[in-house]
Amino acid sequence: MKITLKVWRQKNAADKGGFATYPVDGVSKDMSFLEMMDVLNEQLTEKGEDPVHFDHDCREGICGMCSLYINGKPHGPLQTTTCQLHMRSFNDGETITIEPWRAKAFPVIKDLVVDRSAFDRIIQAGGYVSVNTGGVPDANEIPIPKKIADEAFDAATCIGCGACVAACKNASAMLFTSAKISQLALLPQGQVERKDRAEKMIAQMDAEGFGACTNTGACEAECPKGISLTNIARMNREYFSAVVSSENV
């Protein structure tokens, strides 16, 4: 395959940035998208040019590091992570446009790499459970109905890639935040901090500069792990319950 890449290049957050066009030849349909990016960078390095900076780590769809906006969609044309996208999803001679996540809360570090530490601070605000020191309790000591366990597990599959933010016209992080709240609120182990968790995590989300949710559903549609909008509804219930509880104290 021979393709043309229009890649966003930006030196840092203060730089205006712009697109650069690169022809790439000898691309196999069996290559992953990131392997194709490696080919591009090898060509640029051989020419003495600065390679394109992009995030990646496990390349197995688990870590959530890869974050490319491809042809106007987070992670590209399929509902999967960028690293699990293969070049057979594109046509020979096609022009592919590659951009970073676009959000105020995700400032560009360089080229296609953005700073997603805002997600870390949301987790730090309340995405944890209290653990008493001492002996380790038996795994089956606290019985949990399968339906509840499955819902908690589904929420916990969120990998924090940020595709939900990139897909949202408001750059909202509600799907991410709600998934992290739900995975703990549903389980007995998460009840100790339940009253404060939603309030603190939502407050931090707002402080980071993410937009509001207007229920367009773009986040769920583009999420590579299929995180459901029902988590946002649960987060809202958790939040209002905590607010009402605080007011009645």
C-alpha angles and dihedrals in degrees: 000000000000117000139170120228125204102197128186110237120192128162096209143329092286094050118097093225129194146192124287122195122223129178112216121195132187096038115162120218087226093061119105115238091253091051087055088052088052089055090052091050092049089055092048092048092051088054091050092248127136110267120235111266115224136158122253139140126151096020087204101098093257112094101051094223099122109086117166127153101218122191091338097312132095108253091358136269098333129064093248140091120284091248091057092050114101131203092245085080088070134061130242109264093019123145112228121198116209124191137164124251107287112221137119089232091053105059116191114255095185134333106320097353117103132185108249096172087118086079090054091053091051089054091047090054094065115327097118143080130228115253121194116218118242135065120004111251120232113269092236097043093103110049114216122188112248093237091056093043090051092050091049091048092049090053091046092058089078106119096193094238093145097232088131090059093045092050096048118092087215095044089238122177094198095116093052094044094045092051091053091047094045096051089060102032091058095056131071090234090062098055098089094070095026095110094055102028100082094042094050097043094046091047090053091046090055092045090055090061102249116154129246126269116252096178098247090141095223090127095059092043093056100035108117090212096046097240106187128236087231086081090064090053090051091049091053090052091048091050097048091044090054093047093049090046091052092049092052094052 
